[in-house]
């Protein structure tokens, strides 16, 4: 495997491991922080819905405050005059005040006058029987010991929960004796819930806690809501969550479970932020790899490859007089200088070897000649060679004598 591949694999694996570690670390830190923010925002939203609900309850309280401490009402509860009804209990009054029911009780808790109104269709309707029945059986809501006393809340009637307000009927100056009680109410129906949704921009559901199905469905949620934790936040999906709050009725008993469904804006934003962060890390990582590889290629890899090629060429040619040329004063340049020094030493060694070979060859020739001369001398010195020389001289002498005899003139 080449150095380039090893470098690329090492940097790639290092970057991948770094991104994975950063992803889980950021996911733990970032999402945990965002989860806390989401919970806080959701609780504030539920609290805001609750305050909007209480505002509607307070509206019933204010409405009774306009009519109960009034001389005309004080007179009407005693004489039941028709003029009061004709002038004050108009349909427009119910529409303007947002009322579904008005009841006037005397001190014996008997209904002197009552009227029910359908705000959706804008018509008067019969008063539901459950309303007078409830007050006949539970008259604590009608009892006021002080002229400035006020009671408000909601009552679970079979038809719908009703937001109610109750005040004692007294004079304009809040003087008594108290002559009765004025009760005004508005159903917590789809129309009012829709108005609350428009005002708060959330999906709202009011679950009746007097229904077994509600208790079975939300048993764990209701059990988790306490005085220390009055609001419970539960995710419904990756895009939606719900906040829950138990609303006590007029008697202080759990009456409604408020469910506020809202988008998980904070969670979605945290996911988006995490994705953008990881994407940015990937882009930075890729750019880092490219720049690192370019730097390594320019400063290290290409120079090492060039060094390798130069060494191979010198080795293939066998010409150790060639030298590597590298500029700079870094480690690779120092390595090239070291190789050049080694080549110079190798060249010197080879030159010395050649000289030694020539000297050895010359010495070998001289040794061969000396050996031949010695061998000749040894041959000459032998008795056999001396005898041959004597015989040769005798033969030469005989030849000379014969030549003299054959030539008389000589």
LODOLO-17683 format. One record per residue (C-alpha): residue number from 1; chain; z, x negated, y negated. Coordinates in steps of 0.001 Angstrom, whole numbers, padded with zeros to 6 digits, always signed. Layout:
N
+-----+---+---------+---------+---------+
!   k ! c !      c3 !      c1 !      c2 !
+-----+---+---------+---------+---------+
! NUM ! A !       Z !       X !       Y !
...
+-----+---+---------+---------+---------+
***
This chain:
410
+-----+---+---------+---------+---------+
!   k ! c !      c3 !      c1 !      c2 !
+-----+---+---------+---------+---------+
!   1 ! A ! +000000 ! +000000 ! +000000 !
!   2 ! A ! -000992 ! -001372 ! -003375 !
!   3 ! A ! +001457 ! -002071 ! -006165 !
!   4 ! A ! -000199 ! +000642 ! -008253 !
!   5 ! A ! +000456 ! +003289 ! -005596 !
!   6 ! A ! +004019 ! +002115 ! -005074 !
!   7 ! A ! +004663 ! +002239 ! -008821 !
!   8 ! A ! +003130 ! +005707 ! -009153 !
!   9 ! A ! +005101 ! +007068 ! -006188 !
!  10 ! A ! +008363 ! +005529 ! -007396 !
!  11 ! A ! +008035 ! +006858 ! -010950 !
!  12 ! A ! +006862 ! +010265 ! -009702 !
!  13 ! A ! +009770 ! +010628 ! -007277 !
!  14 ! A ! +012248 ! +009442 ! -009906 !
!  15 ! A ! +010923 ! +011928 ! -012452 !
!  16 ! A ! +010930 ! +014754 ! -009904 !
!  17 ! A ! +014523 ! +014021 ! -008910 !
!  18 ! A ! +015531 ! +013815 ! -012576 !
!  19 ! A ! +013915 ! +017168 ! -013383 !
!  20 ! A ! +015545 ! +018830 ! -010364 !
!  21 ! A ! +018980 ! +017503 ! -011352 !
!  22 ! A ! +018448 ! +018525 ! -014971 !
!  23 ! A ! +017208 ! +021965 ! -013910 !
!  24 ! A ! +020298 ! +022794 ! -011883 !
!  25 ! A ! +022631 ! +021203 ! -014432 !
!  26 ! A ! +021034 ! +023093 ! -017302 !
!  27 ! A ! +020861 ! +026256 ! -015235 !
!  28 ! A ! +024581 ! +026021 ! -014550 !
!  29 ! A ! +025591 ! +025111 ! -018100 !
!  30 ! A ! +022977 ! +027065 ! -020034 !
!  31 ! A ! +022950 ! +030230 ! -017971 !
!  32 ! A ! +026727 ! +030256 ! -017662 !
!  33 ! A ! +027006 ! +030040 ! -021430 !
!  34 ! A ! +024362 ! +032697 ! -021913 !
!  35 ! A ! +026102 ! +034902 ! -019344 !
!  36 ! A ! +029281 ! +034786 ! -021402 !
!  37 ! A ! +027316 ! +035583 ! -024554 !
!  38 ! A ! +025539 ! +038406 ! -022733 !
!  39 ! A ! +028855 ! +039851 ! -021603 !
!  40 ! A ! +030273 ! +039657 ! -025118 !
!  41 ! A ! +027169 ! +041258 ! -026650 !
!  42 ! A ! +027172 ! +044000 ! -024006 !
!  43 ! A ! +030852 ! +044741 ! -024628 !
!  44 ! A ! +030190 ! +044985 ! -028358 !
!  45 ! A ! +027311 ! +047357 ! -027656 !
!  46 ! A ! +029514 ! +049574 ! -025495 !
!  47 ! A ! +032168 ! +049491 ! -028196 !
!  48 ! A ! +029530 ! +050494 ! -030736 !
!  49 ! A ! +028489 ! +053456 ! -028591 !
!  50 ! A ! +032134 ! +054428 ! -028177 !
!  51 ! A ! +032595 ! +054307 ! -031937 !
!  52 ! A ! +029518 ! +056522 ! -032380 !
!  53 ! A ! +031039 ! +058941 ! -029865 !
!  54 ! A ! +034375 ! +058896 ! -031709 !
!  55 ! A ! +032480 ! +059526 ! -034947 !
!  56 ! A ! +031202 ! +062775 ! -033449 !
!  57 ! A ! +034742 ! +063682 ! -032422 !
!  58 ! A ! +035935 ! +062847 ! -035932 !
!  59 ! A ! +033221 ! +065122 ! -037283 !
!  60 ! A ! +034890 ! +068049 ! -035535 !
!  61 ! A ! +038180 ! +066906 ! -037033 !
!  62 ! A ! +036682 ! +066769 ! -040526 !
!  63 ! A ! +035017 ! +070158 ! -040121 !
!  64 ! A ! +038329 ! +071801 ! -039315 !
!  65 ! A ! +039789 ! +069992 ! -042317 !
!  66 ! A ! +037322 ! +071831 ! -044558 !
!  67 ! A ! +038316 ! +075313 ! -043334 !
!  68 ! A ! +041861 ! +075277 ! -041862 !
!  69 ! A ! +043810 ! +074253 ! -045019 !
!  70 ! A ! +042154 ! +076909 ! -047200 !
!  71 ! A ! +043526 ! +079991 ! -048883 !
!  72 ! A ! +040597 ! +082172 ! -047760 !
!  73 ! A ! +041136 ! +081186 ! -044126 !
!  74 ! A ! +044883 ! +081648 ! -044566 !
!  75 ! A ! +044210 ! +085232 ! -045714 !
!  76 ! A ! +041569 ! +085902 ! -043060 !
!  77 ! A ! +043805 ! +084949 ! -040136 !
!  78 ! A ! +046240 ! +087586 ! -041351 !
!  79 ! A ! +043909 ! +090469 ! -042244 !
!  80 ! A ! +040639 ! +089638 ! -040391 !
!  81 ! A ! +038553 ! +090673 ! -043386 !
!  82 ! A ! +034826 ! +090942 ! -042781 !
!  83 ! A ! +033916 ! +089326 ! -046084 !
!  84 ! A ! +035223 ! +085990 ! -044864 !
!  85 ! A ! +033046 ! +086211 ! -041751 !
!  86 ! A ! +029969 ! +087287 ! -043688 !
!  87 ! A ! +030346 ! +084507 ! -046221 !
!  88 ! A ! +031478 ! +081620 ! -044028 !
!  89 ! A ! +030509 ! +082172 ! -040397 !
!  90 ! A ! +026766 ! +082088 ! -041046 !
!  91 ! A ! +024258 ! +080606 ! -038634 !
!  92 ! A ! +023410 ! +078025 ! -041277 !
!  93 ! A ! +027047 ! +076932 ! -041274 !
!  94 ! A ! +026838 ! +076151 ! -037549 !
!  95 ! A ! +023546 ! +074311 ! -038021 !
!  96 ! A ! +024747 ! +072276 ! -041001 !
!  97 ! A ! +028056 ! +071352 ! -039382 !
!  98 ! A ! +026584 ! +070876 ! -035898 !
!  99 ! A ! +028879 ! +073415 ! -034235 !
! 100 ! A ! +028567 ! +075240 ! -030940 !
! 101 ! A ! +031812 ! +077197 ! -031195 !
! 102 ! A ! +034449 ! +078281 ! -033729 !
! 103 ! A ! +037699 ! +079975 ! -032715 !
! 104 ! A ! +040506 ! +081356 ! -034904 !
! 105 ! A ! +043861 ! +081716 ! -033153 !
! 106 ! A ! +046950 ! +083450 ! -034543 !
! 107 ! A ! +050458 ! +082194 ! -034001 !
! 108 ! A ! +050588 ! +083988 ! -030639 !
! 109 ! A ! +047590 ! +081872 ! -029536 !
! 110 ! A ! +045413 ! +084974 ! -029451 !
! 111 ! A ! +041794 ! +084805 ! -030564 !
! 112 ! A ! +041349 ! +086609 ! -033874 !
! 113 ! A ! +037695 ! +085671 ! -034204 !
! 114 ! A ! +035220 ! +083483 ! -032328 !
! 115 ! A ! +031555 ! +082690 ! -032494 !
! 116 ! A ! +029251 ! +080577 ! -030328 !
! 117 ! A ! +025905 ! +079171 ! -031402 !
! 118 ! A ! +022977 ! +077557 ! -029599 !
! 119 ! A ! +021927 ! +074616 ! -031759 !
! 120 ! A ! +018822 ! +073934 ! -029682 !
! 121 ! A ! +017327 ! +077409 ! -030093 !
! 122 ! A ! +019101 ! +078212 ! -033372 !
! 123 ! A ! +020608 ! +081531 ! -032239 !
! 124 ! A ! +024039 ! +083026 ! -031751 !
! 125 ! A ! +025094 ! +083280 ! -028106 !
! 126 ! A ! +028078 ! +084778 ! -026293 !
! 127 ! A ! +031129 ! +082556 ! -026112 !
! 128 ! A ! +031501 ! +081047 ! -022646 !
! 129 ! A ! +034383 ! +082641 ! -020776 !
! 130 ! A ! +035704 ! +079242 ! -019754 !
! 131 ! A ! +036662 ! +078432 ! -023359 !
! 132 ! A ! +039246 ! +081212 ! -024054 !
! 133 ! A ! +040440 ! +080909 ! -020455 !
! 134 ! A ! +041136 ! +077222 ! -020929 !
! 135 ! A ! +043096 ! +077737 ! -024150 !
! 136 ! A ! +045049 ! +080594 ! -022617 !
! 137 ! A ! +046146 ! +078301 ! -019789 !
! 138 ! A ! +046508 ! +075142 ! -021879 !
! 139 ! A ! +047759 ! +076033 ! -025337 !
! 140 ! A ! +049241 ! +072633 ! -026193 !
! 141 ! A ! +046052 ! +071891 ! -028109 !
! 142 ! A ! +046780 ! +074897 ! -030331 !
! 143 ! A ! +050341 ! +073955 ! -031160 !
! 144 ! A ! +051032 ! +072224 ! -034497 !
! 145 ! A ! +054520 ! +071513 ! -035791 !
! 146 ! A ! +053379 ! +070044 ! -039118 !
! 147 ! A ! +051051 ! +071558 ! -041719 !
! 148 ! A ! +049074 ! +068306 ! -041843 !
! 149 ! A ! +048844 ! +067978 ! -038068 !
! 150 ! A ! +045438 ! +067412 ! -036477 !
! 151 ! A ! +044224 ! +067130 ! -032890 !
! 152 ! A ! +040810 ! +066058 ! -031640 !
! 153 ! A ! +039103 ! +064891 ! -028479 !
! 154 ! A ! +037022 ! +066485 ! -025753 !
! 155 ! A ! +037600 ! +069080 ! -023059 !
! 156 ! A ! +035741 ! +069283 ! -019747 !
! 157 ! A ! +034418 ! +072835 ! -019620 !
! 158 ! A ! +032301 ! +073866 ! -016619 !
! 159 ! A ! +029202 ! +074237 ! -018791 !
! 160 ! A ! +029474 ! +070901 ! -020605 !
! 161 ! A ! +032141 ! +068676 ! -022068 !
! 162 ! A ! +032951 ! +069836 ! -025593 !
! 163 ! A ! +034061 ! +067741 ! -028542 !
! 164 ! A ! +036815 ! +069692 ! -030288 !
! 165 ! A ! +038984 ! +069509 ! -033358 !
! 166 ! A ! +042126 ! +071567 ! -034066 !
! 167 ! A ! +044173 ! +072071 ! -037245 !
! 168 ! A ! +046883 ! +074506 ! -038342 !
! 169 ! A ! +045775 ! +077258 ! -040723 !
! 170 ! A ! +047642 ! +076748 ! -044006 !
! 171 ! A ! +047026 ! +077058 ! -047730 !
! 172 ! A ! +045011 ! +074742 ! -049920 !
! 173 ! A ! +048154 ! +072778 ! -050691 !
! 174 ! A ! +049037 ! +072434 ! -046989 !
! 175 ! A ! +051893 ! +074852 ! -047428 !
! 176 ! A ! +053089 ! +077202 ! -044720 !
! 177 ! A ! +054241 ! +078891 ! -042867 !
! 178 ! A ! +051501 ! +078073 ! -040351 !
! 179 ! A ! +049573 ! +081271 ! -039601 !
! 180 ! A ! +047464 ! +080085 ! -036702 !
! 181 ! A ! +045033 ! +077427 ! -035479 !
! 182 ! A ! +041356 ! +076754 ! -036177 !
! 183 ! A ! +039324 ! +075159 ! -033386 !
! 184 ! A ! +035762 ! +073897 ! -033820 !
! 185 ! A ! +033691 ! +072358 ! -031079 !
! 186 ! A ! +030335 ! +070949 ! -030087 !
! 187 ! A ! +028972 ! +070528 ! -026588 !
! 188 ! A ! +028285 ! +067018 ! -025372 !
! 189 ! A ! +024910 ! +068133 ! -024049 !
! 190 ! A ! +021482 ! +066528 ! -023779 !
! 191 ! A ! +020785 ! +067164 ! -027456 !
! 192 ! A ! +023893 ! +065341 ! -028664 !
! 193 ! A ! +023425 ! +062545 ! -026123 !
! 194 ! A ! +019841 ! +062141 ! -027355 !
! 195 ! A ! +021104 ! +061859 ! -030929 !
! 196 ! A ! +023603 ! +059213 ! -029868 !
! 197 ! A ! +020840 ! +057321 ! -028039 !
! 198 ! A ! +018674 ! +057416 ! -031151 !
! 199 ! A ! +021542 ! +056136 ! -033241 !
! 200 ! A ! +022575 ! +053343 ! -030871 !
! 201 ! A ! +019159 ! +052556 ! -029301 !
! 202 ! A ! +020606 ! +052581 ! -025779 !
! 203 ! A ! +020268 ! +054816 ! -022735 !
! 204 ! A ! +023527 ! +056768 ! -022433 !
! 205 ! A ! +025017 ! +058744 ! -019577 !
! 206 ! A ! +028349 ! +060568 ! -019579 !
! 207 ! A ! +029586 ! +061035 ! -016003 !
! 208 ! A ! +032235 ! +063706 ! -015439 !
! 209 ! A ! +035214 ! +062325 ! -013592 !
! 210 ! A ! +036207 ! +065784 ! -012342 !
! 211 ! A ! +033205 ! +065712 ! -009993 !
! 212 ! A ! +033768 ! +064201 ! -006506 !
! 213 ! A ! +030267 ! +062735 ! -006442 !
! 214 ! A ! +030939 ! +060726 ! -009594 !
! 215 ! A ! +034208 ! +059389 ! -008195 !
! 216 ! A ! +032505 ! +058374 ! -004959 !
! 217 ! A ! +029545 ! +056708 ! -006677 !
! 218 ! A ! +031546 ! +054789 ! -009265 !
! 219 ! A ! +034774 ! +054262 ! -007327 !
! 220 ! A ! +034742 ! +050457 ! -007539 !
! 221 ! A ! +033749 ! +050491 ! -011204 !
! 222 ! A ! +036470 ! +052962 ! -012162 !
! 223 ! A ! +039024 ! +050926 ! -010214 !
! 224 ! A ! +037989 ! +047775 ! -012095 !
! 225 ! A ! +038508 ! +049344 ! -015518 !
! 226 ! A ! +042064 ! +048798 ! -016724 !
! 227 ! A ! +043956 ! +048659 ! -019995 !
! 228 ! A ! +043427 ! +044894 ! -020053 !
! 229 ! A ! +039722 ! +045313 ! -019218 !
! 230 ! A ! +038651 ! +048630 ! -020754 !
! 231 ! A ! +034945 ! +047754 ! -020638 !
! 232 ! A ! +033142 ! +046628 ! -017497 !
! 233 ! A ! +029697 ! +045027 ! -017577 !
! 234 ! A ! +027501 ! +045126 ! -014467 !
! 235 ! A ! +023896 ! +043870 ! -014114 !
! 236 ! A ! +021488 ! +046476 ! -012766 !
! 237 ! A ! +018511 ! +044144 ! -012405 !
! 238 ! A ! +017084 ! +041003 ! -013943 !
! 239 ! A ! +016003 ! +043085 ! -016935 !
! 240 ! A ! +018717 ! +045734 ! -017323 !
! 241 ! A ! +022507 ! +045885 ! -017315 !
! 242 ! A ! +025077 ! +048603 ! -017824 !
! 243 ! A ! +028394 ! +048769 ! -019580 !
! 244 ! A ! +031066 ! +051209 ! -018414 !
! 245 ! A ! +034071 ! +052680 ! -020188 !
! 246 ! A ! +036457 ! +055466 ! -019184 !
! 247 ! A ! +036992 ! +058055 ! -021943 !
! 248 ! A ! +040272 ! +060004 ! -021866 !
! 249 ! A ! +040136 ! +063749 ! -022511 !
! 250 ! A ! +042262 ! +065749 ! -024935 !
! 251 ! A ! +045258 ! +065430 ! -022610 !
! 252 ! A ! +044910 ! +061660 ! -022247 !
! 253 ! A ! +043574 ! +061884 ! -018682 !
! 254 ! A ! +040366 ! +060129 ! -017538 !
! 255 ! A ! +037652 ! +062631 ! -018337 !
! 256 ! A ! +034297 ! +060876 ! -018722 !
! 257 ! A ! +032778 ! +057620 ! -017559 !
! 258 ! A ! +030518 ! +056330 ! -020295 !
! 259 ! A ! +027538 ! +054383 ! -018975 !
! 260 ! A ! +025517 ! +052401 ! -021501 !
! 261 ! A ! +022286 ! +050994 ! -020121 !
! 262 ! A ! +020741 ! +048226 ! -022178 !
! 263 ! A ! +018140 ! +045481 ! -021838 !
! 264 ! A ! +019288 ! +042026 ! -020787 !
! 265 ! A ! +017925 ! +040443 ! -023933 !
! 266 ! A ! +020246 ! +037447 ! -023819 !
! 267 ! A ! +019607 ! +036825 ! -020107 !
! 268 ! A ! +015846 ! +037148 ! -020575 !
! 269 ! A ! +015990 ! +034775 ! -023525 !
! 270 ! A ! +018039 ! +032302 ! -021495 !
! 271 ! A ! +015488 ! +032398 ! -018676 !
! 272 ! A ! +012677 ! +031904 ! -021169 !
! 273 ! A ! +014539 ! +029040 ! -022837 !
! 274 ! A ! +015191 ! +027398 ! -019463 !
! 275 ! A ! +011531 ! +027724 ! -018453 !
! 276 ! A ! +010385 ! +026309 ! -021794 !
! 277 ! A ! +012853 ! +023451 ! -021457 !
! 278 ! A ! +011709 ! +022601 ! -017936 !
! 279 ! A ! +008068 ! +022872 ! -019036 !
! 280 ! A ! +008799 ! +020526 ! -021930 !
! 281 ! A ! +010517 ! +018111 ! -019534 !
! 282 ! A ! +007498 ! +018226 ! -017218 !
! 283 ! A ! +005114 ! +017545 ! -020086 !
! 284 ! A ! +007285 ! +014718 ! -021386 !
! 285 ! A ! +007597 ! +013389 ! -017835 !
! 286 ! A ! +003835 ! +013417 ! -017252 !
! 287 ! A ! +003241 ! +011722 ! -020608 !
! 288 ! A ! +005949 ! +009199 ! -019730 !
! 289 ! A ! +004291 ! +008473 ! -016363 !
! 290 ! A ! +000878 ! +008044 ! -017980 !
! 291 ! A ! +002204 ! +005767 ! -020725 !
! 292 ! A ! +004280 ! +003785 ! -018227 !
! 293 ! A ! +001318 ! +003340 ! -015889 !
! 294 ! A ! -000926 ! +002329 ! -018795 !
! 295 ! A ! +001661 ! -000186 ! -019942 !
! 296 ! A ! +002178 ! -001513 ! -016416 !
! 297 ! A ! -001583 ! -001641 ! -015873 !
! 298 ! A ! -002133 ! -003561 ! -019085 !
! 299 ! A ! +000852 ! -005880 ! -018970 !
! 300 ! A ! +001480 ! -006334 ! -015246 !
! 301 ! A ! -000798 ! -004755 ! -012653 !
! 302 ! A ! -004185 ! -005821 ! -014049 !
! 303 ! A ! -002914 ! -009342 ! -014707 !
! 304 ! A ! -001427 ! -009593 ! -011221 !
! 305 ! A ! -004736 ! -008342 ! -009792 !
! 306 ! A ! -006631 ! -010894 ! -011898 !
! 307 ! A ! -004251 ! -013601 ! -010728 !
! 308 ! A ! -004793 ! -012555 ! -007119 !
! 309 ! A ! -008580 ! -012567 ! -007574 !
! 310 ! A ! -008517 ! -016017 ! -009182 !
! 311 ! A ! -006410 ! -017453 ! -006353 !
! 312 ! A ! -008735 ! -015907 ! -003751 !
! 313 ! A ! -011830 ! -017370 ! -005466 !
! 314 ! A ! -010291 ! -020827 ! -005585 !
! 315 ! A ! -009248 ! -020528 ! -001956 !
! 316 ! A ! -012700 ! -019337 ! -000877 !
! 317 ! A ! -014554 ! -022072 ! -002799 !
! 318 ! A ! -012197 ! -024850 ! -001809 !
! 319 ! A ! -012594 ! -026311 ! -005274 !
! 320 ! A ! -009058 ! -027135 ! -006227 !
! 321 ! A ! -010170 ! -028535 ! -009555 !
! 322 ! A ! -010497 ! -024998 ! -010904 !
! 323 ! A ! -007624 ! -023575 ! -012918 !
! 324 ! A ! -006230 ! -020093 ! -013704 !
! 325 ! A ! -006386 ! -019109 ! -017364 !
! 326 ! A ! -003638 ! -016721 ! -018636 !
! 327 ! A ! -002454 ! -016311 ! -022193 !
! 328 ! A ! +001103 ! -015522 ! -023159 !
! 329 ! A ! +004544 ! -016771 ! -022324 !
! 330 ! A ! +005773 ! -014126 ! -019906 !
! 331 ! A ! +006593 ! -014385 ! -016227 !
! 332 ! A ! +002989 ! -013833 ! -015086 !
! 333 ! A ! +001738 ! -016578 ! -017414 !
! 334 ! A ! +004493 ! -018847 ! -016100 !
! 335 ! A ! +003435 ! -017972 ! -012553 !
! 336 ! A ! -000172 ! -018873 ! -013408 !
! 337 ! A ! +001021 ! -022189 ! -014871 !
! 338 ! A ! +003015 ! -022798 ! -011706 !
! 339 ! A ! -000052 ! -022096 ! -009564 !
! 340 ! A ! -002140 ! -024437 ! -011745 !
! 341 ! A ! +000498 ! -027133 ! -011317 !
! 342 ! A ! +000431 ! -026542 ! -007572 !
! 343 ! A ! -003385 ! -026770 ! -007592 !
! 344 ! A ! -003194 ! -030046 ! -009516 !
! 345 ! A ! -000700 ! -031424 ! -007028 !
! 346 ! A ! -002876 ! -030197 ! -004176 !
! 347 ! A ! -005955 ! -031793 ! -005744 !
! 348 ! A ! -004103 ! -035074 ! -006163 !
! 349 ! A ! -002921 ! -034881 ! -002574 !
! 350 ! A ! -006460 ! -034251 ! -001331 !
! 351 ! A ! -007807 ! -037145 ! -003426 !
! 352 ! A ! -005137 ! -039437 ! -002045 !
! 353 ! A ! -005944 ! -038216 ! +001438 !
! 354 ! A ! -009624 ! -039111 ! +000945 !
! 355 ! A ! -008705 ! -042578 ! -000283 !
! 356 ! A ! -006409 ! -043069 ! +002658 !
! 357 ! A ! -009179 ! -041986 ! +004993 !
! 358 ! A ! -011577 ! -044543 ! +003454 !
! 359 ! A ! -008961 ! -047272 ! +003716 !
! 360 ! A ! -008245 ! -046342 ! +007296 !
! 361 ! A ! -011984 ! -046351 ! +008095 !
! 362 ! A ! -012454 ! -049770 ! +006486 !
! 363 ! A ! -009427 ! -051092 ! +008295 !
! 364 ! A ! -010774 ! -049695 ! +011529 !
! 365 ! A ! -014107 ! -051525 ! +010996 !
! 366 ! A ! -012373 ! -054788 ! +010266 !
! 367 ! A ! -010175 ! -054371 ! +013296 !
! 368 ! A ! -013242 ! -053734 ! +015492 !
! 369 ! A ! -014981 ! -056893 ! +014211 !
! 370 ! A ! -011888 ! -058995 ! +014806 !
! 371 ! A ! -011555 ! -057608 ! +018266 !
! 372 ! A ! -015190 ! -058470 ! +019012 !
! 373 ! A ! -014757 ! -062029 ! +017708 !
! 374 ! A ! -011613 ! -062456 ! +019718 !
! 375 ! A ! -013331 ! -061165 ! +022814 !
! 376 ! A ! -016229 ! -063583 ! +022265 !
! 377 ! A ! -013811 ! -066479 ! +021843 !
! 378 ! A ! -011988 ! -065467 ! +024940 !
! 379 ! A ! -015261 ! -065400 ! +026875 !
! 380 ! A ! -016317 ! -068807 ! +025534 !
! 381 ! A ! -013034 ! -070340 ! +026529 !
! 382 ! A ! -013298 ! -069289 ! +030158 !
! 383 ! A ! -014237 ! -071823 ! +032952 !
! 384 ! A ! -017069 ! -069636 ! +034003 !
! 385 ! A ! -018578 ! -069693 ! +030546 !
! 386 ! A ! -018048 ! -073501 ! +030355 !
! 387 ! A ! -019801 ! -073957 ! +033698 !
! 388 ! A ! -022655 ! -071784 ! +032492 !
! 389 ! A ! -022938 ! -073872 ! +029342 !
! 390 ! A ! -023055 ! -077086 ! +031448 !
! 391 ! A ! -025721 ! -075657 ! +033687 !
! 392 ! A ! -027685 ! -074520 ! +030651 !
! 393 ! A ! -027578 ! -077997 ! +029139 !
! 394 ! A ! -028668 ! -079534 ! +032434 !
! 395 ! A ! -031543 ! -077141 ! +032658 !
! 396 ! A ! -032588 ! -077912 ! +029083 !
! 397 ! A ! -032449 ! -081649 ! +029835 !
! 398 ! A ! -034534 ! -081252 ! +032981 !
! 399 ! A ! -037068 ! -079261 ! +031026 !
! 400 ! A ! -037332 ! -082009 ! +028430 !
! 401 ! A ! -037872 ! -084681 ! +031100 !
! 402 ! A ! -040623 ! -082723 ! +032776 !
! 403 ! A ! -042336 ! -082206 ! +029528 !
! 404 ! A ! -042285 ! -085952 ! +028915 !
! 405 ! A ! -043817 ! -086709 ! +032290 !
! 406 ! A ! -046549 ! -084177 ! +031774 !
! 407 ! A ! -047468 ! -085639 ! +028409 !
! 408 ! A ! -047862 ! -089480 ! +028787 !
! 409 ! A ! -048545 ! -089926 ! +025122 !
! 410 ! A ! -045077 ! -088771 ! +024295 !
+-----+---+---------+---------+---------+
***
